[in-house]
Each structure stands twice: as structure tokens, then as C-alpha cells.
Amino acid sequence: MRHEPWPLASATLEELHETLLEAVGLPRPAGPPLVHYSPGVRQVRFGVPRLHRGDSGRAARGRSRPGAGAA
């Protein structure tokens, strides 16, 4: 994932209904939760990075298989 830095601001948690920690047997954290807010960034790119010229074609495209050498 690539993106510009996310601008963060302090936030206040008004209500929390959390049951996951107890369900897996973990203790509750001490103190209040630490929360932040971000309005987001303009462009976020997910997925496999694109190939650039000069990259190893076969291996970079995921076609390399054990024992699949050149004939």
C-alpha cells in the first residue's frame, strides 16, 4: 500500500462495546483507549506493485515454478 502520510488529530471515544479481548481470554488494557482521527488522504494504492522495465519478467509476474526451467 502506498500513500502520502495520514494527517492525525486527537479524538475522544464516546462509546465502546468491545468483547473480542474477553472472548479470547486476554485482559483488558489499563487506562482509557488511545484514539486518533484522520480525514484521510487523496490517493491510496492497494495491491501488487506494477513492474518496471528491467525487472525479471517471469519471476516478477509470478509465473516461476520449481522445475520449470527454460527448454
Steps between C-alpha positions, in 0.01 A plus 500: 500500500635841409367838603603837634526525882162490676436824691399401855309699760404418858152360549270404784336160525138548601388138522664158466344155488793262472482128575788354300766519772281322754393241242861392442596517867712816491494756781355845440762773447564734791382856449280658237542410129729719292314615188580723204308626199604564142296657223695271266730550205418558135656194341564160654623216279446139605625188330814368340741770380521540123803367317762738372724443200804301603312285753534126451196428282417138582571509876347845550173396335471200730537241223813344640442139611749254646635279222363724223838590351554625147494233232 
